[in-house]
């Protein structure tokens, strides 16, 4: 039941996020006196609408986004003479830029809010590195950990001067002390024991790595909740990290290998991987799995990451994305003259067609080859 509630919660939040995004465009447009003709959630056939003043508000069949229609943004639209001063083209560049940027910016603000709530109410997982196996030998040589007396079930709580090291700290300290004695502290049966061992070099997939001779499991042992200030600061850091990950991911998804991977999945029986692109249907299923696993609070983190993804996606510098409109404004600023919007129509149509086809392909894959994130 919690899985179903998780999926329902995701799609409800997704619709609310769309409303906030388009509401930001709408609010800034109204503040600067643009004529807003339509405010719709969804695309395709109209399900319901109502007119209030000069704006028609409504819902369309496919909840895959939304739009705010500003008079004059369509270069082929005929505008009444009395409305010309309120068209997109008639407004100063800074007003157009602020109106366009308002939508994507709201996603980063929402991401900060979701990450902050997650940090304050749920907390970041506190992970323990638990010894899973202690092989007696590594490539025929005695295992340092085995000789030092480490056992499966030991919880590593320190290495050298570092208490509760991160993976990066553990690996860096081990690499820096290959062949030299180091102290490793473990918790066993409620007591902290210190052992001394010497890391050795090992080769894995052709890469030289430092080893102490154990296989570790990461086990969650608690949560660290943050106060309001720390949640805000750490949340901002998570937004920045998520932006970097999303930019890299988009480059992979829409690069030659990513597109080739989608074709492979469509044309062969190749199974889906957790790293493959997913549609809102796939994300909704992942949220449901997260909730079913008893991690309902972590759905807040997923909502934060989804908002970062949508925000970065909207900033792709190609029309019809918001980033495309901002790119046009930037080029016009550099050139010192306007670009005829009719010249952008073929590019806009090509980009829209590509993303629609790509999106429909991923939706199809999510229906026939769903990604399972949890066993």
C-alpha positions as CSV (number, residue, x, y, z in Angstrom):
1,X,0.0,0.0,0.0
2,X,2.8,2.4,0.8
3,X,4.2,1.8,-2.7
4,X,1.0,2.9,-4.3
5,X,0.8,5.9,-2.0
6,X,4.4,6.8,-2.9
7,X,3.5,6.7,-6.6
8,X,0.4,8.8,-6.1
9,X,2.4,11.3,-4.0
10,X,5.0,11.6,-6.7
11,X,2.5,12.4,-9.4
12,X,0.6,14.8,-7.2
13,X,3.9,16.6,-6.3
14,X,4.9,16.6,-10.0
15,X,1.7,18.4,-11.0
16,X,2.2,20.9,-8.2
17,X,5.8,21.4,-9.4
18,X,4.5,22.1,-12.9
19,X,2.0,24.6,-11.4
20,X,4.7,26.4,-9.5
21,X,7.0,26.5,-12.6
22,X,4.3,27.9,-14.8
23,X,3.1,30.1,-12.0
24,X,6.5,31.7,-11.8
25,X,6.4,32.5,-15.5
26,X,2.9,33.8,-15.1
27,X,3.6,35.9,-12.0
28,X,6.7,37.7,-13.5
29,X,4.8,38.2,-16.8
30,X,1.9,39.8,-15.1
31,X,4.2,42.0,-13.0
32,X,5.9,43.3,-16.1
33,X,2.6,43.8,-18.0
34,X,3.0,41.0,-20.6
35,X,-0.4,39.8,-22.0
36,X,-0.9,36.3,-20.7
37,X,-3.3,34.5,-23.0
38,X,-3.2,30.9,-21.6
39,X,-2.1,29.1,-18.5
40,X,-2.4,25.3,-19.0
41,X,-1.1,22.2,-17.2
42,X,-0.5,19.4,-19.6
43,X,-0.4,19.1,-23.4
44,X,-2.7,17.6,-26.0
45,X,-6.5,17.7,-26.0
46,X,-8.2,20.1,-23.6
47,X,-10.0,18.5,-20.7
48,X,-11.2,21.6,-18.9
49,X,-10.7,25.3,-19.0
50,X,-12.1,28.6,-17.7
51,X,-11.5,32.1,-18.7
52,X,-10.8,34.8,-16.2
53,X,-10.2,38.2,-17.6
54,X,-7.8,38.0,-20.6
55,X,-6.4,34.6,-19.6
56,X,-7.7,31.1,-20.2
57,X,-6.8,28.6,-17.5
58,X,-7.1,24.9,-17.9
59,X,-5.9,21.3,-17.9
60,X,-5.0,19.1,-20.9
61,X,-4.8,15.4,-21.3
62,X,-1.1,14.6,-21.0
63,X,0.4,15.8,-17.7
64,X,3.9,15.9,-19.1
65,X,4.4,19.6,-18.4
66,X,2.6,22.8,-18.9
67,X,2.9,26.2,-20.5
68,X,2.1,29.9,-20.3
69,X,1.2,31.5,-23.6
70,X,2.5,35.1,-23.9
71,X,1.1,37.2,-26.7
72,X,3.6,37.5,-29.5
73,X,5.9,34.6,-28.6
74,X,4.6,32.7,-31.6
75,X,6.1,34.6,-34.6
76,X,3.1,33.7,-36.8
77,X,0.5,34.9,-34.4
78,X,-1.6,37.9,-35.4
79,X,-1.7,40.4,-32.5
80,X,-4.3,43.2,-32.2
81,X,-2.7,46.6,-32.5
82,X,-3.8,47.6,-28.9
83,X,-1.9,44.6,-27.5
84,X,1.4,45.2,-29.4
85,X,3.0,47.0,-26.4
86,X,2.3,44.0,-24.2
87,X,3.8,41.3,-26.5
88,X,6.9,39.4,-25.7
89,X,8.9,41.1,-28.5
90,X,7.9,44.6,-27.2
91,X,9.3,44.2,-23.7
92,X,12.9,45.1,-22.7
93,X,15.4,42.2,-22.8
94,X,15.8,42.1,-19.0
95,X,12.1,41.7,-18.5
96,X,11.9,38.9,-21.0
97,X,15.0,37.2,-19.4
98,X,13.5,37.4,-15.9
99,X,10.2,36.1,-17.1
100,X,11.8,33.1,-18.9
101,X,14.3,32.3,-16.1
102,X,11.6,32.4,-13.4
103,X,10.4,28.9,-14.2
104,X,13.7,27.0,-14.0
105,X,14.8,29.1,-10.9
106,X,11.8,27.8,-9.0
107,X,13.0,24.2,-9.4
108,X,16.2,25.0,-7.7
109,X,14.3,26.8,-4.9
110,X,12.0,23.8,-4.6
111,X,15.0,21.4,-4.6
112,X,16.5,23.4,-1.7
113,X,13.2,23.2,0.2
114,X,12.9,19.4,-0.3
115,X,16.6,18.7,0.5
116,X,16.3,20.9,3.6
117,X,13.1,19.1,4.8
118,X,14.8,15.7,4.2
119,X,17.9,16.8,6.2
120,X,15.8,18.3,9.0
121,X,13.0,15.7,9.3
122,X,14.6,12.5,8.1
123,X,18.4,13.1,8.2
124,X,21.3,11.9,6.1
125,X,22.1,8.2,6.6
126,X,25.0,7.4,8.9
127,X,26.8,4.5,7.4
128,X,29.1,2.0,9.1
129,X,31.7,0.0,7.2
130,X,31.2,-3.5,8.4
131,X,33.8,-6.2,7.6
132,X,32.0,-8.8,5.4
133,X,34.9,-11.1,4.6
134,X,38.5,-11.5,5.6
135,X,40.3,-13.6,3.0
136,X,43.5,-15.3,4.3
137,X,45.5,-14.4,1.3
138,X,45.6,-11.8,-1.5
139,X,47.1,-13.0,-4.7
140,X,49.0,-15.6,-2.8
141,X,50.3,-13.2,-0.2
142,X,49.1,-13.1,3.4
143,X,46.2,-10.7,4.0
144,X,47.1,-7.8,6.3
145,X,43.7,-7.8,7.9
146,X,43.7,-11.6,8.5
147,X,47.1,-11.4,10.1
148,X,46.0,-8.5,12.3
149,X,43.0,-10.5,13.5
150,X,40.1,-8.6,11.9
151,X,36.9,-10.7,11.7
152,X,33.6,-10.6,9.8
153,X,31.2,-8.4,11.7
154,X,33.8,-5.9,12.9
155,X,32.7,-2.3,12.4
156,X,35.5,0.0,11.3
157,X,35.3,3.2,13.3
158,X,38.6,4.8,12.6
159,X,41.8,4.6,10.6
160,X,45.0,6.4,11.7
161,X,43.9,9.8,13.1
162,X,40.5,9.8,11.3
163,X,37.4,8.8,13.2
164,X,34.5,7.4,11.1
165,X,36.2,8.0,7.8
166,X,34.4,8.5,4.5
167,X,35.2,6.2,1.6
168,X,37.4,8.8,0.1
169,X,39.3,9.4,3.4
170,X,39.7,5.6,3.9
171,X,41.0,5.0,0.5
172,X,43.3,8.1,0.5
173,X,44.8,7.2,3.8
174,X,45.4,3.6,2.8
175,X,47.0,4.6,-0.5
176,X,49.3,7.0,1.3
177,X,50.6,4.3,3.8
178,X,51.1,1.3,1.6
179,X,53.9,-0.8,3.2
180,X,53.8,1.2,6.4
181,X,52.0,0.3,9.7
182,X,48.7,2.0,10.3
183,X,46.2,1.7,13.1
184,X,42.7,0.5,12.3
185,X,40.0,0.8,15.0
186,X,37.0,-1.5,15.0
187,X,34.0,-2.0,17.2
188,X,33.5,-5.7,18.2
189,X,30.9,-6.9,20.8
190,X,30.5,-3.4,22.1
191,X,34.2,-2.7,22.6
192,X,36.6,-0.7,20.4
193,X,39.8,-2.5,19.5
194,X,42.8,-1.2,17.7
195,X,44.9,-3.3,15.4
196,X,48.0,-2.5,13.4
197,X,48.5,-3.7,9.8
198,X,50.3,-2.7,6.6
199,X,48.3,-1.9,3.5
200,X,49.5,-3.6,0.3
201,X,49.1,-2.9,-3.4
202,X,46.6,-5.0,-5.4
203,X,45.6,-4.9,-9.1
204,X,41.9,-4.8,-10.0
205,X,40.8,-4.6,-13.6
206,X,44.3,-3.4,-14.5
207,X,44.2,-0.6,-11.9
208,X,46.6,-0.5,-9.0
209,X,44.7,-0.1,-5.7
210,X,45.7,-0.1,-2.0
211,X,44.1,-2.9,0.1
212,X,44.1,-4.0,3.7
213,X,42.6,-7.3,2.9
214,X,38.9,-7.1,3.7
215,X,35.6,-6.9,1.9
216,X,33.3,-4.2,3.4
217,X,29.6,-3.7,3.5
218,X,28.0,-0.3,4.0
219,X,25.3,-0.6,6.6
220,X,23.1,2.2,7.8
221,X,23.3,2.6,11.6
222,X,21.4,5.8,12.1
223,X,20.4,9.2,10.8
224,X,22.0,12.6,11.4
225,X,19.3,15.2,11.4
226,X,20.2,18.8,10.8
227,X,19.0,22.0,12.5
228,X,17.5,24.8,10.3
229,X,20.7,26.6,9.5
230,X,22.7,23.5,8.7
231,X,19.8,22.0,6.7
232,X,19.8,25.2,4.6
233,X,23.6,25.2,4.1
234,X,23.9,21.5,3.5
235,X,20.8,21.6,1.3
236,X,22.4,24.2,-0.9
237,X,25.4,21.9,-1.2
238,X,23.2,19.0,-2.3
239,X,21.6,21.3,-4.9
240,X,25.1,22.1,-6.3
241,X,26.1,18.5,-6.3
242,X,22.9,17.4,-8.0
243,X,23.3,20.1,-10.7
244,X,26.8,18.7,-11.5
245,X,25.5,15.2,-11.6
246,X,22.6,16.1,-13.7
247,X,24.7,18.1,-16.2
248,X,27.0,15.1,-16.6
249,X,24.0,12.7,-16.8
250,X,22.2,14.7,-19.5
251,X,25.4,14.7,-21.6
252,X,25.5,10.9,-21.3
253,X,21.8,10.4,-21.9
254,X,21.6,12.6,-25.0
255,X,25.0,11.8,-26.3
256,X,25.7,9.1,-29.0
257,X,26.1,6.3,-26.4
258,X,22.9,7.3,-24.6
259,X,20.9,7.4,-27.7
260,X,22.4,4.2,-28.9
261,X,21.5,2.6,-25.6
262,X,17.8,3.5,-26.1
263,X,17.9,2.0,-29.6
264,X,19.5,-1.1,-28.2
265,X,16.7,-1.5,-25.6
266,X,14.0,-0.8,-28.2
267,X,15.3,-3.3,-30.8
268,X,16.8,-6.1,-28.6
269,X,15.9,-8.1,-25.5
270,X,18.7,-6.4,-23.6
271,X,17.6,-5.8,-19.9
272,X,17.2,-2.4,-18.4
273,X,19.9,-1.2,-16.0
274,X,19.4,1.2,-13.0
275,X,21.6,3.7,-14.9
276,X,19.3,3.8,-18.0
277,X,17.1,6.9,-18.5
278,X,13.6,6.8,-17.1
279,X,10.4,8.8,-17.7
280,X,8.1,10.2,-15.0
281,X,6.5,6.7,-15.0
282,X,9.8,5.1,-14.1
283,X,10.5,7.8,-11.5
284,X,7.1,7.2,-10.0
285,X,7.7,3.5,-9.8
286,X,11.1,4.2,-8.1
287,X,9.3,6.4,-5.6
288,X,6.8,3.6,-4.9
289,X,9.6,1.1,-4.4
290,X,11.4,3.5,-2.0
291,X,8.2,3.9,0.0
292,X,7.5,0.2,0.0
293,X,11.0,-0.4,1.4
294,X,10.0,1.7,4.5
295,X,12.0,4.7,3.2
296,X,9.1,7.0,2.8
297,X,11.0,9.9,4.2
298,X,13.7,9.5,1.6
299,X,11.0,10.4,-1.1
300,X,11.7,14.0,-0.1
301,X,15.3,13.5,-1.3
302,X,14.0,12.1,-4.6
303,X,11.7,15.1,-5.0
304,X,14.7,17.4,-4.5
305,X,16.8,15.5,-7.1
306,X,13.8,15.5,-9.6
307,X,13.5,19.3,-9.3
308,X,17.2,19.8,-10.0
309,X,16.9,17.5,-13.1
310,X,13.8,19.5,-14.4
311,X,15.5,22.8,-13.7
312,X,18.7,21.8,-15.5
313,X,16.7,20.2,-18.4
314,X,14.8,23.5,-18.8
315,X,18.0,25.4,-19.1
316,X,19.3,23.4,-22.2
317,X,20.2,26.3,-24.5
318,X,18.0,25.2,-27.4
319,X,14.4,26.3,-28.2
320,X,11.7,25.6,-27.2
321,X,13.4,25.1,-23.7
322,X,13.6,28.2,-21.4
323,X,17.3,28.0,-21.8
324,X,16.8,28.4,-25.6
325,X,15.0,31.6,-25.1
326,X,17.7,32.8,-22.8
327,X,20.4,31.8,-25.3
328,X,18.6,33.8,-28.0
329,X,18.5,36.9,-25.7
330,X,22.2,36.5,-25.0
331,X,23.0,36.2,-28.7
332,X,20.9,39.3,-29.5
333,X,22.8,41.2,-26.7
334,X,26.1,40.3,-28.2
335,X,25.1,41.0,-31.8
336,X,23.3,44.2,-30.9
337,X,20.2,43.4,-33.0
338,X,17.2,41.1,-32.8
339,X,17.0,37.6,-34.4
340,X,14.0,37.0,-36.6
341,X,12.0,34.5,-34.6
342,X,10.8,32.9,-37.8
343,X,14.3,31.7,-38.5
344,X,14.3,29.7,-35.3
345,X,11.1,27.7,-36.2
346,X,12.9,24.8,-38.0
347,X,15.4,24.4,-35.1
348,X,12.5,24.6,-32.5
349,X,10.5,22.0,-34.4
350,X,13.5,19.7,-34.8
351,X,14.4,19.9,-31.1
352,X,10.8,19.4,-30.0
353,X,10.4,16.4,-32.3
354,X,13.6,14.8,-31.0
355,X,12.7,15.2,-27.3
356,X,9.1,14.0,-27.9
357,X,10.2,10.9,-29.7
358,X,12.9,10.2,-27.1
359,X,10.5,10.8,-24.3
360,X,7.9,8.5,-25.8
361,X,10.5,5.8,-26.3
362,X,11.5,5.9,-22.7
363,X,7.9,5.8,-21.6
364,X,7.4,2.7,-23.7
365,X,10.5,1.1,-22.1
366,X,9.2,2.0,-18.6
367,X,6.0,0.1,-19.5
368,X,7.5,-3.0,-21.1
369,X,10.9,-3.1,-19.4
370,X,10.6,-1.4,-16.1
371,X,13.7,-0.6,-14.1
372,X,13.8,-2.3,-10.7
373,X,15.9,-0.3,-8.3
374,X,15.3,-2.5,-5.3
375,X,15.5,-6.4,-5.2
